[in-house]
Amino acid sequence: MNYYELIFKRKSFHLFRGTDGKISEAELQQLEDFIKTVKPLDTEIKTKIRIVKESETTCKRGAEYCIEFYSEVKANYLRNIGYIGEQIDLYLADKNIGALWFGIGKPDQSEVEGLKHVIMIAIAKMPEASFRKDMFKSKRKPLEEIWKGEVLPFSNIVRFAPSACNTQPWIVENKGTELEVYRFKKPGKRGIMPAEKVRFYNRIDIGIFLFFLEVCLEQAGCAVNGTQFFEDEPDEIEKVLVARYSL
């Protein structure tokens, strides 16, 4: 499986129409096996992932199943879930299983093994033709808004990472031998979401973006000599350093 190629194929299915049959038992088992292999951003944070019928949740998007993410609540747990979940999101695209990060859904269990429910991904089998054909038609911020400094070969690709309500809460600063990643949000600008929800989902979004960035770095053959991750700020701050990649 080539994660980089799947960046161009993946798509958010806001409603599952024209599904391509059911997800087979073999496909479910393969998904379960893949989930066991995903790499966390922080190995010290306990997590659990469950697959349940959509009918066992409040999600009503025409999906067949929902993948539920649980975590202990500690520093950067939301970023960690985003990083883990995006690996699964891209895997699903490879298998022609449509996916939707569904933040507002309520699970069948709000807590499992002492871990708190964070978010879910709704899934259904979809025809391959329903996946993205031209990623560049997707609405994203201009490159100059999310990338500062010298542009790298993949700079225009990484900006297509998915985010809640397409908020794209990130800025990368290329300092030559380092890439610094910031969670960025203009104070007061939040669209239809309550402010506390924006903060919550934007922290998940940053984890998704970091996985995209790492996939692009690897594809470009950029050797990463060291990585530092920084604790996010608890309050609403416009620009927060979350990661530094030494090249």
N, C-alpha and C positions, 0 to 999 in steps of 0.2 A: 504493500500500500504506500502510495506516494502522497503525503499530506499536502505538499506544495500544489500538485496538480488538482487536488480536491478543493483547494481554495477557490478555484475558478468554477467549480461545479456546484458547490453547496448553495442552498437557498433556504430562506425562512418561509415555511408554509403557514401562513396565518390562518388558513382554513384548509382542511384536507378534502378536496373534491376530486372525483375521478380516480379514486384509489385503485391500485393494481392488485386486488386480492388481499389475502391475509399474510401477515408475517408468519412464516412457517416455524414449527418447533425447532428445526435445525438452525434457522436464522436466529431465533431467540437464544439458543444455546451458544452459538458463535458470538453473539453480542455479550452474553454473560461472561464468556471466556475472555473476550477482548477487554471488558471492564476490569478484569483482574490484572491486566497488564498496564493500565494507564499510569502515567508518571505524575505524581503530585508536585506542586511547586514547593511545598513545605512538608517534609516527611514527618514532622513532629505534630501535625494536626490530624486528629482522628476523623475519618470520614466513613460513610456507608452509602452505597448506591443500590436502590431497589427498582425492579420493573413491575409495574402493576397495570391492570386494565384501566383505561381512561375512565370507565364508569365508576371506578373506586375513588375518583377525584372529582373536583368541581370543574375540571376542564371539559368544555363542550365544543371542541373544534373539529370533530369528525375523526379524531385519532383512534388508533386501536389500543395503544399502550402509552403510559407515561413513565419516564425514567425519573425517579425521585432522588434528590441529593440531600444527604444529611451530613452535619458536621458539628464538632465541638466548637463552641464560640470562644475564639481567642484571636489575638492579633492576626490580621490578614487572612482570616478564614474565608472571606468572600472572594478574594483574589484567587485563593487556592482552588475554590470550587469552579470558578470561571476557567482556569487553566486546565483542570481535569475534564470539565464538561465539553470544552471545545475539541479535545481529542476524540471524544465520543461523537460529537456533532459531525466531524469530518469523516469518521469511520462510517457513520450512517449514510452519508452521501455516496460513499464508495459502494454500498450495498443497495443503492436505490431505495433507501428508506428515508422518507421525508421527515424533517424535524422542525420543531418550533420551541425555542426557549420561552417558557410560559411562566412569567413571574407572579401573576395574580392568582394562580390556581392554588387551591387548598388540597392537601394530601389526605389519604385515608388515615394516616397517623402523623401527628405533628411532631412526635419524638420517637426515636427508635434507638434502643440501647444507650439511652442517655444523650443522644446526639439530636440536635435541632434540625428540623426541616428548613432548607434554604431556598430551593427552587426546583423546578421540574422541566424536563424536555418532553413534549408530546411527540409521538411518532406514528407513522403509518406507511405502508408499502405504497410507493408511487411509481408511475411509469418513468422510465429514464428521460423521456422527452420533456417531462415537466420540470426537470432541473434546469439550472441556469445555463444559458447558451452564450451570453455576452455579459460578463461581470461588469464591464465598464459602463453599461447602461444603468447600473445601480446608482442611486443618489448618495454621494459622499461629499464630505468637505473637500475643497481644493487642497492639493498637496501642500501649498505654501502655508496653510493654516495648521497642519499637523506635523510638519517636518521643517526643522530649522538647521541651517548649515548645509554642507555639501550633500547633494542628493546621491543616494546609492542605487544600484541597479533595481533593487526591489522596493524602493521607497513608495512607488506608485501602487504596489500590490498590497502592502501591509495595511494600507488605509481602508481596505475593504473588510476588515474584521467586523463581525456583527456586534451591535450594542443595543441596549434597551431604548426603544423609541428613536433609534438611529441618532443617539446623542453624541457618539464618537468622542468620549471624554479623555483624549490623549494628545500629547505632544511629544515628539522625539527631537532631541537636540544632538546633532552630530558634532562632536568636539574633536574629531580627527582620530584619536586613539580610543575614544569612548563614545558610546551612545547612552544618553541619559533619557529615561522615559518618565514622563510626568502625567499624573492624573490632573486633568484641566477642566475647569467649569467656571463659566462666568457667573459670579454671584447674582442671584435673583432670576436667572434664566433657567426655567425648568419645564416649560410646556404644560401639558395636562397633568403631570404627575406631582403629587405632594413632595415637598422638599426632602423629607426624610426618605421617601422611596427613591428619589433621584440619587441620593448619597449611597443608598443600599445597592442599587443596581449598577451604578457607575463603578463600584468597587469590584463587582463581578466582571463587568466589562473589561476592566484593566487586566484581569487574569486571562481573558479570552485574547486580548491584544498581545500580551506577552508571548502566548503560545504561537500566534501568527508570526510575530517578529522572529522568534527562534527558528521556526520552520524556514522563513525567508533567509535568515543568516546562513543556515546550513545549506540551503539550495544554492546560494551564491558563493559557497566555499569560503565564507568569512570565518576564520578561526576565532573563537571566543576564548580569551585567555583568563577570564575571570568574570564572575557575576556577583553583584551585590544587590540585595533586596532590602528596602527600607520600610519601616512601619508607617502605615498611612496615618494621616492626621484625623483625630476624632471629630473635628469641627469643620465647618464649610470654609475651606480655604481655596482660593482660585487655582493655585498651581502647586502640586505636591510631588516631590521626587519619590518615585516608587521603585526604580531599578536603574542599575548602571552596568552596562556590558563593556568590558575592556577588550579591545580588538588588537 
